[in-house]
Amino acid sequence: MARKPETLCILQAGAAGAAWWRFELTPSGATPLSSGTLRGEFQEDEALAAALKSLADEQGLRGDRLLSVLPRHDLTTRILTLPTHDSAEIASMLRFSAEEFVPFSAGELIIDHAVLRGMPSGESVVFAVLAHQDIVNRHLALLAAAGLEPEQILLSTACLVSAAAARGVSGTNRYAVVYLVPGGLEIAVLDRERLVYSRGTQSAQDWEALARNPEAVEGGGLLAESGAEELAAEIRGTLSAYRRESEDGEGVEVVFFAANGGDLSPLCAAVGGALGRECLPFPPVAGDRGDAVLLAEGACLTARGLAPVVISLLPERLVEKRKALGARRLALHVAVFAGLVLLGLGLLQWQAFSQRGKVLGEFRSKLMQMAPNAEGIREKREQLGILRRQVDHKGSIIEQLATVVDAVPADRANITRINLDRQAGISLWGRAKSVNDVAEFAQSLRNKAAAEALAFFSHAHSLYEQQVDERGQQVFSYQIEVPLTDDKEEEDGGL
């Protein structure tokens, strides 16, 4: 039976609005189902929660697997080189040195990391993420107020890098991805599909309006700049900072843009002119919806266990709680399955018992019908046996002994003892040179039955032959019985 496909929802929500994407997950991949944005300025969490609740009701999101994505500009990240490949040791080092990166103690933070690459020297290049618990808990409370419970809380940077690495950019080794998210801006630099630099800043810019009119100028005065020029200045500063920190001092070859929707080509052209560098929308893949789902594509890879960079910001208490809940659900499923198995076995046992009782009842009924006939047959067999014994008794004992002696193989067997019983028959003991001689003796006795009119001689048979030593010679001791009645006939008559 085919497994029912899962529906996955990717949600990114903040004060500047929300965006969502739904996918159908199958073993072969993820198929886009629907997507949309929630526009508006939500200064109060209650207003955003109400809007998300309405969205969940309209789109039926509560039955989906939900992954929520936090933007990079709300968190602190670092790319570090640490002297170990062990994930547990890396986590301990990050917690120990957390206060070097943020003005909070490790106990106030949710920390996670992803190993970007391991080096032959035993060191690891690590992407570390530090989020204050209040930010994550506030986000969880917002979703809970909307009736939503995320399976994971992901980081936008990890999703972007995973999607970019999965798509690949032919002919380009080092490039930057600029992600325009409502309420902020994120820039990630990749070298051969691996993250080497990341920066995020808050911004009140309306990216959709800027994409439609990149040359629009806000404010006035001699130093007034267009939105494209301001964005170019921000990107230039980030790329300069990266170039100073890079090992070879080289910059990126091309800058790619991604957003949650809209045509970015005019904006890329305007920013490229101000920046003096090639700027393009991030390359889409065949059958894709373009750069609009770059973030969601990375989250899908994470849900399917295929993402090269995974950051989870779900608090440890919820992780443990869900593990315990999962264990309870598994135990419940096992118990239900075991109960069904036992019930099935019980039903099979009851059915077998019922059928056995039915068969036994039919058998008893037939026995009751056959009992009178069987009793008559038994009586007739007894009468026939008596008649046979009376007939077999003719002939004197001398005649019977003479017949026995005449049947002995000459010079190959002898008789050491004879026992005569008028009710049982004749028993013979003696010695023979071989087992074949004993068999010949018994067969000769049976042959005498018709010739000598001694019918009961036809019952003659050997009881045993045992090899013994007699005066230094190996012979066979035997016993032959000649019963008045055939044992097999008596057994048949007793049924």
VODOMI-338947 format. One record per residue: x, y, z of N, C-alpha, C, O in turn. Coordinates in steps of 0.2 Angstrom, whole numbers, plus 5000, padded with zeros to 4 digits. Atoms other than C-alpha are relative to their C-alpha. Layout:
<sites>
XYZXYZXYZXYZ/...
</sites>
This chain:
<sites>
500449945000500050005000500450065000500950075004/499649945000500750174995499950045006499450055008/500149964995501150295008499750074998499950094993/500349945002500150455008500550065000500950065005/499549955000501150605003499950055006499350065008/500149954995501550735016500050074997500250084992/500149935002501150925015500550045004500450035010/499649964997502551035020499950084999499850104994/500149925001502351225024500650035003500950025008/499449964998503851345025499750075001499450104997/500349934997503351505035500650045002501050025006/499649954997504351665037499650065002499350094998/500449954997503551785048500350055004500850035008/499749954996504051955056499550065000499050064997/500449935000503452135059499850034994499350064993/500149975007503552175041499649964996499549974990/500450045003502452035036500249935000500649915004/499850075000502551855031499949974993499650004989/500050045006502851735017499949935001500249905006/500150074999502351555015500049964993499849994988/500050055006502551405003499849935002500049915008/500250074998501751235003500349964995500249974989/499750055005502551084995499749935002499549915008/500250074999501950904993500749965000501049964995/499350044999503450784999499849934998499449905000/500050075002503650624990500749975000501250015001/499450035000505050494990500550034994501150034995/499649975006505650574973500150075000500650104997/499849935000505650754978499450045003499050015007/500549964997504550904983499750044994500050074990/500449975005503150974972499750065003499350065007/500349944998502651154974499250005000499049984994/500850005000500751174979499750074999499350084995/500349935000500451354983500550045004500950025008/499549964996501351504990499650075000499150084997/500349945000500951684995500350045005500850025009/499749964996501351835005499550045004498950045002/500549974995500551925020500350075001500850085005/499749935000500952115018499650045006499150035007/500349964995500752245031500550025006501149985006/499649994995501552325046499749985007499250015009/500350034994501252225062500550025006500949985008/499649984995502052325076499849965007500349955011/500250034994501052225089500049924998499749904993/500150075002501252035090499349975000499249924996/500750025000499452015093499750014993499349964991/500249995007499052085076500249954995499949934991/499750055005500251975067499749935002499649894997/500250064998499651825077499349994997499149934995/500750005002497851865072500049994992499649954989/500050005007498351885054500349934998500049904993/499750075002499351715054499449955001499449904998/500550044999497851635062499549994994499249944992/500450005006496751685048500349974994499949934990/499650035006498051635035499949925001499849884996/500050084998498151455044499349984998499249924996/500750025001496251445043499850004993499549954990/500250005007496051495025500449954996500149924991/499550055004497551385019500049935003500349894999/500050074997497251235030500749985002500949925001/499350024998499051245037500149965006500649935007/499950034993498751165054500149924999500449895003/499950075001498750995046500749984996500949924995/499450015003500451025038500649995004500650015010/499349994997502250995043500250075000500350094994/499949935000502751165048500850015002501049995007/499349984998504551235047500050084999499850114994/500049935000504751415052500850024999501249995002/499349985002506251515046500150075003499750125002/499849944997507051655056500550044995501050014993/499649975005507951795046500750015004500850015010/499350004997509851815048500150075004500550075009/499949934996509752005054499850005007500050045010/500250004993508951955070500549965005500449965011/499650054997510351835075500750024999500950064995/499349995001512251835077500349934998500149885000/499750065003513251715067500850014999501050074999/499350005001515151675065500249944996500049894997/499650055003516251575054500749995003501150045003/499450004996517651505065500349934998500149894994/499650065001519051375063500249985007500550015011/499950034994519051265078500449935000500449904994/499550065001520351125082499749935002500049895006/500350064999519250975082499549984994499250034991/500650025005518050875070499449975004498949965001/500650034996516950815085499550055001499650105003/500649954999515250895085499950025007499850085009/500149984993515050885104500650045003500450095006/499549954998516750965107499950074997500150125000/500149935003516351105095499450035004499550095005/500649974996514651135104500350025007500150085009/499749984993515651145121500450064999500450115003/499549945001516951265114499550064998499750125001/500449955001515551375107499650035006499650095007/500349984994514651385123500550035005500350085009/499549984995516251415133500250074997500350125002/499849945003516651565121499550044998499650094994/500549965002514951635118500050075002499850114998/500049934998515151795128500550044996500550104997/499649965004516551845116499750024994499950074991/500349985006515351865102499350045002499250084997/500649974998513751925111500050025007500449995011/500049984993513452025127499549965005499249995009/500550054996512451875135500449945002500949924999/499750064998512951725145499749944996499249954992/500250065004512851555137499349975002498949944998/500650024997511351515148499450044997498850014997/500549965003510351655139499949984993499550014989/499950015007510751585122499749934997499849885001/500150065003510151455110500650004994500650044990/499450015004511751395101500049944995499849884998/499950065004511951285086500550014995500750074994/499449995004513251255073499949954994499649904995/500050055006513551165056500850004998501150064997/499350005003515251105050500050014993499749974989/500049985007515651185034500549954996500449934990/499550055003517151075030500549985006500750025010/499550024996518450975039500750004997500749994991/499349995003520351005036500449945002500349915008/499550054998521750875036500350015006500649965009/499649994994522550955050499649995007499949995012/500450014994521150905062499550055002499150055007/500549944998520251075062499450004996499449964991/500650005004518551115056499850074999499950125004/500349945001517751265048499350005002498949964999/500750014997516151295058499650074999499850125000/500549955000514651405055499650005006499249965007/500350004994514051455072499550055000499550114998/500649965000512351535076499850015007499849965011/500249984993511951625093499450045000499450094997/500649965000510151675096499850015007499849965011/500349994993509451745112499449975001498949964996/500650044999508151645120499350044999498850014997/500649965001506951785120499750014993499150014992/500249995007506951805101499649944998499149944995/500350075002506551615099499349995003498949975000/500650014996505251605113499550054998498950034998/500549955002504351765107499749974993499149984992/500350035007504251685089499649945001499149934998/500450064999503651525096499350025003498849995002/500649984997502351615107499550034994498950024994/500449975005501751715091499749944996499149954994/500350055004501551555081499449965004498949945002/500550044996500651465096499350045001498850015001/500649965000499451615097499649994994499050004994/500350015006499051585079499749924999499549904994/500250075000498751395083500549964996500349914993/499550035004500351345074500649975005500850015009/499450024996501751235081500549974995500449924991/499550025005503351225070500449935003500549925008/499650064999504251055069500750025001501149995005/499349984999505951155067499950084999499550104996/499849935001506551335068500650004996501249994999/499450005004507751355054500350084999500050125001/499749935002508951505049500050014993500249964989/500149995008508751585032500749994997500749974991/499350015003510651585029500149934998500349914992/499950075002510751395030499549984995499849944990/500450025005509251375019500250034993500249994988/499749975006509951495006500649964997500749954991/499450035002511651415006499849924997500149904992/500250075003510851235004499750004994499949964989/500350005006509751284990500550024994500549994989/499549985005511151374981500549954998500749944992/499550055001512351234983499749944996500049914992/500450055003510951114977499950024992500049974988/500149985007510651214961500750014996500749984991/499449995003512451264958500050054995499550074992/500049945005513051404947500649984995501249984997/499550025004514051344932500450064998500250114996/499549955002515651444927500250055005500550095004/499849954994515751534944500249965006499849925008/499750034993516751484959499850045006499550015011/500149964994516551624971499450064998499550104993/500549965002514951724971499650025007499749995012/500449984994513751824983499349994999499150004993/500750005001511951794986499750055005499850055011/500349954996510951944992499349995000498949984995/500650034999509351894999499650065003499750095009/500449954998508052035001499449985004498949955000/500550024996506851995015499650065003500050115005/500449954997505452105022500350025007500449975012/499849984993506252205037500849995000501150015005/499350015000508052165032500449984994500049974989/499650025005509452115021500549955002500849965007/499650054999510551965020500549994994500349984989/499550015005512251935011500449945002500749945007/499650064998513051765010500549994994500350004988/499550015005514651735000500249925000500349895005/499950075001514951554993500649994996500750034991/499450025004516651484987499949934998500049895003/500150075002516351324977499449975004499549915006/500650024997514651304984500049995008499649965011/499950004993515251325002500050075003500350125000/500149944997514851465014500750025003501049995006/499449984997516351575018499950075003500350095007/500149934996515551745024499250015000498949994995/500749994999513851795030499950075004500350085009/500149944996513151965036499250024999499050004993/500749985001511352025039499950075004500250085009/500249944997510652195043499350024999498949994995/500749995000508952265047499950064995500450104994/500149945005508152385034499250015000498849965000/500749995001506452465032499850014993499350034992/500149995008506652475013499449954998499449895000/500550045004505152405003500349984994500350014989/499650035005506052284992499649994994499850004988/500450015006504552254980499950074997500050074991/500049935004504352444977500750024997500750054992/499349985002506252464975500149964993500449984989/499950045006506252314962499650034994499850034989/500449975006504852404952500350074998500350084992/499749935001505752574953500750015003500750045008/499350004997507652554957500250075001500650095005/499749935000508052744954499650045004499850105004/500349954995506752814966500450025005500849995008/499649974995507452934978499550025006499050065004/500449984994506752964996500450065003501050055004/499749954997507053125004500350054995500150054989/499849955005507953274996500750025002501049995007/499349974998509653374997500549984995500349934990/499550025005511253364987500249935001500549904996/499850074999511653194995499549954999499649895001/500550055001510053114991500249944995500549964990/499850065004510352934984499349964998498949965002/500650055002509152814975500149945004500649935008/500050064996508652654983500549954998500849925002/499550055003509752554971500750025003501149985004/499449984998511252664976500249985007500749965009/499950024993510952634995500149935001500649915005/499950075000510852454992500749984998501049935000/499350015002512452454982500550025005501049985005/499549984994513352544996500049955005500649935008/500150054995512752415008500449944998500849915002/499750065003513352274997500850014999501249975001/499249985001515052364993500349995007500949965007/499750014993515352375012500149935002500649915005/500050074998514952195015500649964996501049924999/499550035004516052135000500750025002501249985002/499349974998517552245006500249965006500749955007/499850044994517452165023500149934999500649905002/499850075001517451995016500749994997501149954998/499350005003518952035005500550015005501149985004/499549994995519852095020500249945004500749925006/499950064996519551935029500249944996500449894999/499950065004519751815015500849985000501250035001/499350025000521451715014500350034994500950044994/499649985006521851764996499950084998500250104994/500149935001521151944997499650014993499550074991/500449995006520051914981499350015002499049985007/500749984999518251974979499649944996499949894994/500550055003516751884972500050024992500250074990/500049995007516551864953499350034998499350064993/500749985002514651894952499650015007499749975011/500549994994513251954964499349984997499050004992/500750035002511551854963499550035005499750045011/500549984996509951924970499449955001499349924996/500550044998508551834978499550035004499750075009/500549974996506851884986499449965000499449904998/500650045000505151824990499550014995499049984995/500449995006504451874974500250064996500550104998/499949955004504451994960500649994995501049954996/499550005005505552034945500650045002500550105003/499549974997507252074951500550034994501050064996/499649985005508052114934500250075000500750094999/499849925000507852304934500450025006500950065005/499649984994508552314952500749974999501250015001/499350025001510052204947500450044995501050064996/499649965005510452314932500250075004500750095003/499849934997510352474943500549995005501050035005/499550014995511352404957500749984997501250004999/499350025004512652324945500350064998500950074998/499749945003512852494937500450045006500950075005/499749964995513152584954500649965004501049995006/499550044996514252434961500649994995501149984998/499550025005515252414945500249935000500849914999/499950075000515052234946499449964997498849994997/500650035003513952104937499549975005499749945010/500650024996512252074946499549974996499350004991/500650045004510951944941499549975005499749965011/500450044996509451864948500349935001500649904996/499750074999509951694955499749954995499149954994/500250045005509851564942499549955002499649915007/500550054998508251464942500249944997500649934992/499950075003508151284938499449984996498850014997/500650015004506951204925499549975004499649935009/500650034996505251174932499950045007499550035010/500049974993505651294947499650074999499450094993/500349945000504751454951500550065001500350125002/499549955000506351554950500250015007500249975012/499749994994507151644964499550015006499750025012/500549994995505451664973500049955006499849965011/500150064995505651494982500749985002500849925004/499350024999507551494984500149985008500349935010/500050014993507351505003499649945002499849895006/500450064999505951375003500349944998500249885000/499650065003506951254992500549985005500549925006/499550024995508351255005499649975006499949925009/500350034994507051225019499749934998499749885003/500250075002506351075009500549955000500449895002/499450045000508051005007500149985008500349925009/499950014993508151015026499549955003499749905006/500650054998506450925029500249934997500049895000/499950075003507050785017500749975002500849925000/499350034998508750765026500550014995501049974995/499550005006509750825010500450075001500850084996/499649944999510350995016500750005002500849965007/499350014998512251015017500150055006500650035010/499949964994512051155030499350005004498850035001/500650004996510751135044500150035007500550025010/500049964993510451255059499349995002498850014999/500650014997509051215071500050045006500450035011/500049954994508551345084499449985005499250025009/500550024996507151245092500349995007500849965008/499750014994507451255111500149935003499749895001/499950074998508151105120499449975003499349915003/500650034996506651085131499549984996499149934997/500650025005505451075116500349944996499949894995/499750055003506650955108499949935004499749885002/500150064996506650835123499349995001499149935001/500850024999504750855125499849974994499449924995/500350035006504450805107500349935000500049894997/499750075000505650655109499649965005499549905003/500450044996504650605124499349984997499149934998/500750015003503050635115500049944994499649904993/499950055005503750535100500149935003499849885000/499950064997504250395111499349975003499249915002/500650034998502550385119499549984994499249934995/500450025006501750385102500249944997499849904995/499750075002502850245097499849955004499549895002/500250054996502450155112499249984999499049925000/500850005001500550185109499949964994499549914994/500150045007500750125091500249935001499849884999/499850074999501649965097499549975004499349915002/500550034996500349935110499449984996499149934997/500650015004498949955098500149944995499749904994/499850055005499849845085500049935004499749885001/500050064997500149715098499349985002499249925002/500750014999498349725104499649974994499349924995/500350035006497749695086500249934999499949894997/499750065002498949555084499749955005499549895003/500350044995498349475100499249984999499049934999/500750015001496549505096499949954993499549914993/500050045005496849425079500149935001499849884999/499850074998497649275086499449975004499349915004/500550034996496249255099499449984995499149934996/500650025004494949265085500249944996499749894995/499850065004495949135075499949945004499749885002/500050054995496049025091499249985001499149925001/500750014999494149045094499749974993499349924994/500350035006493749005075500349935000499949884998/499750075000494948845076499649965005499449905003/500350044995494148795092499249984998499049934999/500750015002492348825085500049944995499549904995/500050055006492748725069500249935003499949885001/499950064998493548585079499449975004499349915003/500650024997492048575090499449974996499149924997/500550025005490948565075500149944997499749894996/499850075003491948425067499949955005499749895003/500150064995491948325083499349995001499149935002/500850024999490048345085499849964994499449914995/500250045006489848285067500349935000499949884999/499750074999491048135071499649965005499549905003/500450034995490148095086499349974998499149924999/500750025003488448095077500149944996499749904996/499950065004489147975064500249945004499949895002/499950064996489847865077499449975003499349915004/500650024997488147855086499649964994499349914996/500450045005487347805069500449934998500049894996/499650065002488747675066500049955005500249895004/499950044995488747605083499649935000500049885001/500450075000487347465081500449964995500449904996/499650045005488247405065500649975002500849925001/499350024998489947405073499949945005500349905005/500150054995489247305088499849934997500149884999/500250065003488447175076500649974997500749914997/499450035003490147155066500449975005500749925004/499550034995491147135082499749935003500149885003/500350064998489946995088500149944995500349894996/499950055005490046905071500849984999500949924998/499350025001491946915071500249965006500649915005/499850054994492046835089499749934998500049884999/500350075002490846695082500549974995500649914995/499650035005491946675067500749975003501049925001/499450024997493546665078499949935004500349895004/500150074996492746525089499949954995500249894996/500150055005492246435073500749984998500849924996/499350025002494046445067500449965005500749915003/499750034995494746385083499849925000500249885001/500350074999493546235083500349964993500449904994/499850035006494046195065500749985000500949934998/499250015000495946215068500249955005500749925004/499850054994495846095083500049934997500249885000/500050075002495645945072500749974999501150014997/499350035000497145825071500249995007500150035011/499850024993497945745086500750045001501050074996/499449974998499445815095500649974996501150004994/499550045003500545675088500150034992500650034990/500049975007500045735070500350074999500750084995/499749935000500445915074500750005001501150034997/499350014999502145865081500449984994500950004992/499750035006502545765066500050054994500550054991/500049955006502045905054500650055002500950074997/499549954998503246025064500749974999501150004996/499350045001504745895064500150004992500750014990/499950015007504445865045500250074997500550074991/499949945003504546055042500750035001500950084998/499349984998506346075050500449994994500549944991/499550005005507646115037500649955002500849955007/499650064998508745955037500750035000501050074996/499349994999510545975044500150085001500750105002/499949934999510246165046499650035006499750095007/500349984994509146185061499849945005499749895002/500350054995508546095077499550035004499450095004/500549984995507246105090500249985007500349925008/499850024993507746115108499450005005499549975010/500649994996506046155115499450014997499350054992/500649995003504246135111499550015005499449975010/500549994995502746205120499350004997499250044992/500750015003500946155116499550025005499550015011/500549974996499446255122499449994996499350024991/500650015004497746195117499650074998499250074994/500449945001497046375119500450054996500150094992/499649955003498546475112500349974993500450014988/499750035005499446355100500749975001500849945007/499450035000501246295097500650055001500650104997/499449964999502946385103500649954999500649905002/499550045001504546315096500750055001500750105000/499449974999506346355102500649964997500549904997/499550055003507946295094500650044997500750104999/499549975003509546335084500049994993499749944990/500050005007509846375066500750034998501050075001/499349975002511446405056499950074997500450104997/500149935003510746565048499350025001498849985002/500749974999509246685049499649974994499049964995/500450035005508746615032499749945001499249924999/500350074998508546445039499450015004499049975004/500649994996507346515052499450024996498949994997/500649975004506346605039499849944996499249934995/500250055004506346445028499649955005499149925002/500450044995505746345044499350035000498849995000/500649974999504346465047499550004993498949984994/500350015007503846465028499749934999499249924996/500250075001503846275028499449985004499049945002/500650014995502646275043499450034997498850004997/500649975003501446395034499849964994499249954992/500250045006501546285018499649935002499249914998/500450064997500946135029499350015001498949965002/500749984998499346225033499549964995499049934997/500550025005498446175017500149924999499749884998/499950075002499346005014499849955006499649905004/500250044995499045935031499350025004499249995009/500749984998497346015034500150035007499650025012/499949974993498046115049500050084998500650114998/500049935002497446285045500450055004500650105002/499749954996498146375060500850004999501150055001/499350005001499946325054500150064995500750094995/499949945004499646475042500250065003500550115001/499849954996499946585056500750005003500950055007/499350014998501746525059500450064999500450094993/499549955001503046665061500550005005500549985011/499450004996504746695069499950065005499850125002/500049944995504746805085500750035000500750095001/499349975000506646825085500549964998500449904998/499450045002508346765079500650045003500750105002/499549974996509846805090500649964999500649905000/499450045001511646755086500349985007500450035011/499650024994512546655099500549954999500649934993/499450045001514146555101499849935004499749935010/500150074997513946365104500549964997500649944992/499450045002515446265105500550024995500749994991/499549975005516546385096499750024993500150044989/500349995006515246405082499550055000499150045005/500549955000514146555078499449974997499449954991/500650035003512346495076499550055003499650105006/500549954999510646585078499549965005499249915003/500650024995509446555093499450034997499450094996/500649975003507646575087499449985004499549935008/500650024997505846565093499550014994499450064991/500550005005504446525081499349995004499249945007/500750014997502546545086499649984995499650004989/500550025005501146455078499350005004499149965007/500649994996499646535086499349974997499349964991/500650025003497846465084499650054996499350034992/500349945004497246635079500550054998501050065000/499649945003497946775068500050065005499450085006/500049944996498446925079499750064997499350095000/500349945004498047045065499250005000498950055000/500850015000496246975064499750025006499250045006/500349994994496046985082500050085001499550115004/500049924999496547175082499450034996499150074998/500549975005495347205067499349995004498950035003/500750024997493947115077499950045006499350055008/500149964994494247225092499850074999499650105004/500249935002493847385083499350015001499050075000/
</sites>
